[in-house]
């Protein structure tokens, strides 16, 4: 019996040898390779600045702490993030989309998601607005995209920041433009299972140079050592050793040269990876069409004007019982599956201890949580893997 994990490794000897080369150099902490990867990534997505960090979760953490920091850019068309500020987020998201908002002193405001596209509903977003709202955090779920032009217009009308969580959608496009480049910041993840991997890693992108400098400062202790404009800062404090000058609070969220060596190679492979991801989704959409037409389940529907980069193959079953039975059946045949992200985050027990607000009903998010699951979709999967999964699912369908 085959074993089909959620994720297959997408790296090979090329990445491994690059990592060994870094180790042999003995220059392993954040340095020239990290800067090279930042430059390559910024060029790829088409932004001015990219700041490499040690995870996608850290990217979200820095993005919100930068907005809440005393040195955040003061823009006429943006509200200030102060303690108690509200941030609109989709209920279907990941925990480390939410925790940074709270940790930075904000209050997450949860809105509903479409059970077909899995994305935040624009009408629900608009209904959540109040005088405390300072930002909106669209999450591009599982390689699909939010109706991001709705978010951009809403933010412009109300002087809001946009923190665009693109951790699951590297290479996805909306109206021809890459997801993650519409907001004030865009965050990405390079975890093992994501569109590319640096083993662990993440990136924050922005076109605001002042904000990028703040992100670099917060990334590493609040010191000036990694700033592009360090000389101007350091000239203000001539009596303090410039290598140990601290001008802000901060963390240690730095990546390593090993992560960057991986990333430089993986980035070159991304387009081919995503072509294969989308090919696999098309194969399953066609192969499983009879079951979709029977109403046993339906797959994620791409948002209008979106070109997804599929991340997993999510389906919504016709009811919770069918979902549970399908997951058991897949497990019996060694096909790993999982819920869709965290499901409805509001239903998670941690939320009982966290200040938050729920705007409107979350029926779509509940449907996704109760009836949704996904199995793996990796560019490393073979056609035999795809056929095996299809056959197992058809066998399930004959029993329901």
C-alpha positions in Angstrom: 0.0 0.0 0.0 1.3 3.4 -1.0 2.0 6.1 1.6 1.0 9.6 0.6 2.1 12.3 3.1 0.8 15.8 3.1 4.1 17.1 1.8 7.0 15.7 -0.2 10.5 17.3 -0.2 11.0 19.6 -3.1 14.8 20.1 -2.6 17.5 17.8 -3.9 21.3 17.6 -4.1 21.5 21.2 -5.4 20.1 22.7 -2.2 22.0 20.2 0.0 25.3 21.0 -1.7 24.6 24.7 -1.3 24.0 24.2 2.4 27.2 22.2 2.7 29.1 25.0 0.9 27.8 27.5 3.5 28.9 25.3 6.4 32.3 24.8 4.9 32.7 28.6 4.6 32.0 28.9 8.3 30.0 32.1 7.6 26.6 30.8 8.6 24.8 33.7 10.3 22.8 36.3 8.4 25.1 37.8 5.8 25.7 38.3 2.1 23.6 35.3 0.9 20.6 36.5 2.9 20.9 40.0 1.3 21.2 38.3 -2.1 18.1 36.3 -1.5 16.2 39.4 -0.3 17.2 41.2 -3.6 16.2 38.3 -5.7 12.9 37.9 -4.0 12.1 41.6 -4.2 12.8 41.5 -7.9 10.7 38.4 -8.5 7.6 39.8 -6.8 8.2 43.4 -8.1 8.6 45.4 -4.9 11.2 47.8 -3.6 12.1 46.1 -0.3 12.2 42.6 1.1 13.2 41.6 4.6 14.2 38.0 5.2 13.2 36.5 8.6 13.3 33.1 10.3 9.7 32.1 9.6 6.4 33.3 8.1 5.1 33.6 11.6 7.9 36.0 12.4 7.0 37.9 9.2 3.5 38.5 10.6 4.9 39.3 14.0 7.3 42.0 12.7 4.7 43.4 10.4 2.3 44.2 13.2 4.9 45.2 15.7 6.2 47.7 13.1 2.8 49.3 12.8 2.5 49.6 16.6 6.0 50.9 17.1 6.7 54.6 17.9 8.9 54.8 14.8 6.2 53.6 12.4 5.9 55.9 9.4 3.4 58.7 10.0 1.3 58.9 6.9 -1.6 61.2 6.3 -3.7 58.5 4.8 -3.1 55.9 7.5 -4.5 55.7 11.1 -2.1 55.2 14.0 -1.9 51.8 15.6 -2.4 52.3 19.3 -3.3 49.9 22.1 -6.9 48.7 21.5 -6.8 49.3 17.8 -8.8 46.8 15.8 -7.6 44.7 12.8 -10.1 43.0 10.5 -9.1 39.4 9.8 -10.8 36.4 8.2 -12.1 33.7 10.6 -10.4 31.0 8.4 -6.8 31.7 9.1 -3.7 30.5 10.9 -2.9 31.1 14.6 0.2 33.2 13.9 -1.9 35.5 11.7 -3.9 36.3 14.9 -1.4 36.2 17.8 0.8 39.0 16.5 -2.2 41.4 16.4 -2.8 40.6 20.1 0.8 40.7 21.1 1.2 44.1 19.5 -1.7 45.5 21.5 -4.4 45.2 18.9 -7.8 43.4 18.8 -8.6 41.0 16.0 -12.0 41.3 14.5 -13.2 38.1 12.8 -15.3 38.1 9.7 -16.8 35.4 7.6 -15.3 33.5 4.6 -16.8 32.1 1.5 -17.2 28.3 1.7 -16.5 27.9 -2.0 -13.4 30.1 -2.5 -12.3 29.8 1.2 -11.5 33.5 1.2 -12.6 36.5 3.3 -16.0 38.0 2.2 -15.7 41.6 1.1 -19.1 42.5 2.4 -18.3 41.0 5.8 -15.1 43.0 5.9 -16.9 46.2 5.2 -19.6 45.5 7.9 -16.8 45.1 10.5 -15.6 48.7 10.3 -15.8 51.0 13.3 -13.9 54.0 14.6 -11.3 51.7 16.2 -10.4 49.9 12.9 -6.8 50.7 11.8 -5.9 47.8 9.6 -7.2 44.9 7.6 -5.3 41.6 7.2 -6.5 39.6 4.2 -5.3 36.0 4.2 -4.8 34.3 0.8 -6.0 30.8 1.8 -4.4 27.7 0.2 -3.1 29.3 -2.9 -6.3 31.1 -3.9 -6.6 34.9 -3.5 -8.9 37.2 -1.7 -10.8 39.7 -3.8 -7.9 42.0 -3.1 -9.1 45.0 -5.1 -12.0 45.2 -2.7 -9.6 45.3 0.2 -7.5 48.0 -1.4 -10.5 50.2 -2.1 -11.9 49.7 1.4 -8.5 50.5 3.0 -8.1 53.7 0.9 -11.6 54.9 1.8 -11.0 54.5 5.5 -7.2 55.3 5.9 -6.4 51.7 6.9 -3.1 49.7 6.7 -3.1 46.5 4.8 -1.0 43.6 6.1 -1.4 41.0 3.3 -0.8 37.5 4.6 0.5 35.5 1.6 2.1 32.7 3.5 0.1 30.1 1.6 0.0 31.8 -1.8 3.5 32.5 -3.2 3.1 32.9 -7.0 -0.7 33.3 -6.9 -1.9 36.3 -8.9 -5.0 38.5 -8.9 -5.8 40.4 -12.1 -2.3 39.5 -13.3 -0.5 40.9 -10.2 1.3 38.8 -7.7 -0.5 38.3 -4.3 1.4 39.9 -1.5 2.2 43.1 -3.5 -1.1 45.0 -3.0 -0.8 45.9 0.7 1.5 48.1 2.7 3.3 44.9 3.7 3.0 41.4 2.3 4.2 38.3 4.3 5.4 35.0 3.0 6.4 31.6 4.5 9.1 29.3 3.3 8.3 26.4 5.6 9.0 22.8 4.5 5.5 22.4 3.1 5.1 25.7 1.3 5.5 26.7 -2.3 9.3 27.0 -1.8 11.2 26.1 1.2 14.2 27.5 3.1 13.5 24.7 5.7 12.3 27.5 8.0 12.0 31.1 6.8 9.8 34.0 5.8 9.8 37.3 4.1 8.2 40.7 4.5 7.9 42.9 1.4 7.0 46.6 1.1 7.4 49.6 -1.1 7.9 51.9 1.9 11.6 52.3 2.5 11.1 53.8 6.0 9.0 50.9 7.0 11.6 48.4 5.6 14.3 50.0 7.7 12.1 49.7 10.8 11.5 46.0 10.0 15.2 45.4 9.7 15.8 47.2 13.0 13.2 45.2 14.9 14.3 41.9 13.3 17.7 42.1 15.1 17.5 43.5 18.6 16.7 47.1 17.7 20.2 47.9 16.8 21.5 49.7 13.7 24.0 47.1 12.4 21.8 45.8 9.6 20.2 49.1 8.5 20.8 50.4 5.0 21.0 53.9 6.4 23.0 53.0 9.5 25.6 55.7 9.1 23.1 58.5 9.3 21.6 57.0 12.5 25.0 56.3 14.0 26.2 59.9 13.4 23.6 61.1 15.9 25.2 59.1 18.7 29.0 59.5 18.2 29.9 58.5 21.7 28.3 55.0 21.4 30.1 52.1 19.7 28.3 51.9 16.3 28.3 48.1 16.3 26.3 48.1 19.5 23.9 51.0 19.1 20.3 50.3 20.0 17.7 52.7 18.7 14.5 50.7 19.2 13.1 47.6 20.8 13.4 44.3 18.9 13.7 40.6 18.6 16.1 38.1 17.2 14.2 36.8 14.1 17.2 36.5 11.8 17.6 33.8 9.2 20.8 32.0 8.5 23.0 31.8 5.4 21.9 28.2 5.0 18.3 29.3 4.7 19.3 31.8 2.1 21.3 29.2 0.1 18.2 27.0 -0.1 16.0 30.0 -1.0 18.1 31.2 -3.9 17.9 27.8 -5.6 14.2 27.2 -4.7 13.1 30.6 -6.0 14.5 29.6 -9.5 12.3 26.5 -9.3 9.1 28.2 -8.2 7.5 28.8 -11.5 7.9 25.1 -12.5 6.7 24.0 -9.1 3.5 26.1 -9.4 2.9 24.9 -13.0 2.9 21.3 -11.6 0.7 22.3 -8.7 -1.9 23.7 -10.9 -1.7 20.8 -13.3 -2.4 18.4 -10.5 -5.4 20.4 -9.3 -6.7 20.4 -12.9 -6.3 16.6 -13.1 -8.2 16.0 -9.9 -10.9 18.5 -10.8 -11.5 16.6 -14.0 -11.0 13.1 -12.6 -13.3 13.6 -9.6 -16.0 15.5 -11.5 -18.5 12.7 -11.2 -18.3 12.8 -7.4 -18.5 16.6 -7.4 -21.6 16.4 -9.6 -23.1 13.8 -7.2 -22.7 16.4 -4.4 -20.4 14.3 -2.3 -17.9 17.2 -2.1 -16.7 20.1 -4.1 -13.2 21.5 -4.4 -12.0 25.0 -3.7 -13.3 27.4 -6.4 -10.8 30.0 -7.7 -11.8 33.6 -6.9 -12.9 35.6 -10.0 -9.8 37.1 -11.7 -7.5 35.0 -9.6 -4.8 32.6 -11.0 -4.1 30.4 -8.0 -1.0 28.5 -7.1 -2.7 25.5 -5.4 -1.4 24.6 -1.9 -3.0 21.3 -1.0 -6.3 20.1 -2.5 -9.1 21.3 -0.3 -12.7 19.9 -0.5 -15.9 20.8 1.3 -17.9 17.6 1.9 -21.7 17.6 1.8 -22.0 17.3 5.6 -19.7 16.7 8.7 -20.5 12.9 8.7 -19.2 12.5 5.2 -16.1 14.6 6.0 -15.3 12.4 9.0 -15.9 9.2 7.0 -13.7 10.4 4.1 -10.9 11.3 6.4 -11.0 7.9 8.0 -11.0 6.2 4.6 -8.0 8.2 3.4 -6.2 7.3 6.7 -6.9 3.6 6.1 -5.1 3.8 2.8 -2.2 5.8 4.2 -3.2 9.1 2.6 -2.6 11.9 5.0 -5.2 14.6 5.3 -5.9 17.5 7.6 -8.4 20.3 8.4 -8.4 23.5 6.3 -5.9 25.7 8.2 -7.2 26.1 11.7 -10.9 26.0 10.6 -12.8 28.8 12.2 -10.3 30.4 14.5 -13.1 31.7 16.8 -14.0 28.2 17.7 -10.4 27.4 18.9 -10.2 27.3 22.8 -7.3 29.8 22.9 -9.7 32.6 21.8 -11.5 32.3 25.1 -8.4 34.0 26.7 -7.8 36.6 24.0 -9.6 40.0 23.5 -11.4 39.8 20.2 -14.5 40.8 18.4 -16.7 38.8 16.0 -18.5 40.7 13.3 -21.7 39.1 11.9 -22.3 35.4 11.5 -19.5 33.0 10.6 -21.6 30.4 8.8 -19.1 30.0 5.9 -16.2 29.6 8.3 -18.1 27.0 10.3 -18.9 25.1 7.1 -15.2 25.1 6.2 -14.3 23.9 9.7 -17.0 21.2 9.9 -17.1 19.9 6.4 -13.7 20.7 4.9 -10.4 18.8 4.7 -7.5 18.7 2.3 -5.0 16.2 1.1 -1.5 16.9 -0.2 -0.7 18.5 -3.5 3.0 18.6 -4.2 5.0 19.2 -7.3 7.0 16.1 -6.4 3.9 13.9 -6.7 3.9 11.4 -9.5 1.0 10.6 -11.8 0.8 7.2 -10.0 0.3 9.1 -6.8 -2.5 11.0 -8.3 -4.2 7.9 -9.7 -3.9 6.1 -6.4 -5.6 8.9 -4.5 -8.3 9.2 -7.1 -9.0 5.4 -6.9 -9.2 5.5 -3.2 -11.7 8.3 -3.2 -13.8 6.6 -5.8 -13.9 3.5 -3.6 -15.1 5.7 -0.8 -17.8 7.2 -2.9 -19.2 3.7 -3.7 -19.8 3.2 0.1 -21.7 6.4 0.8 
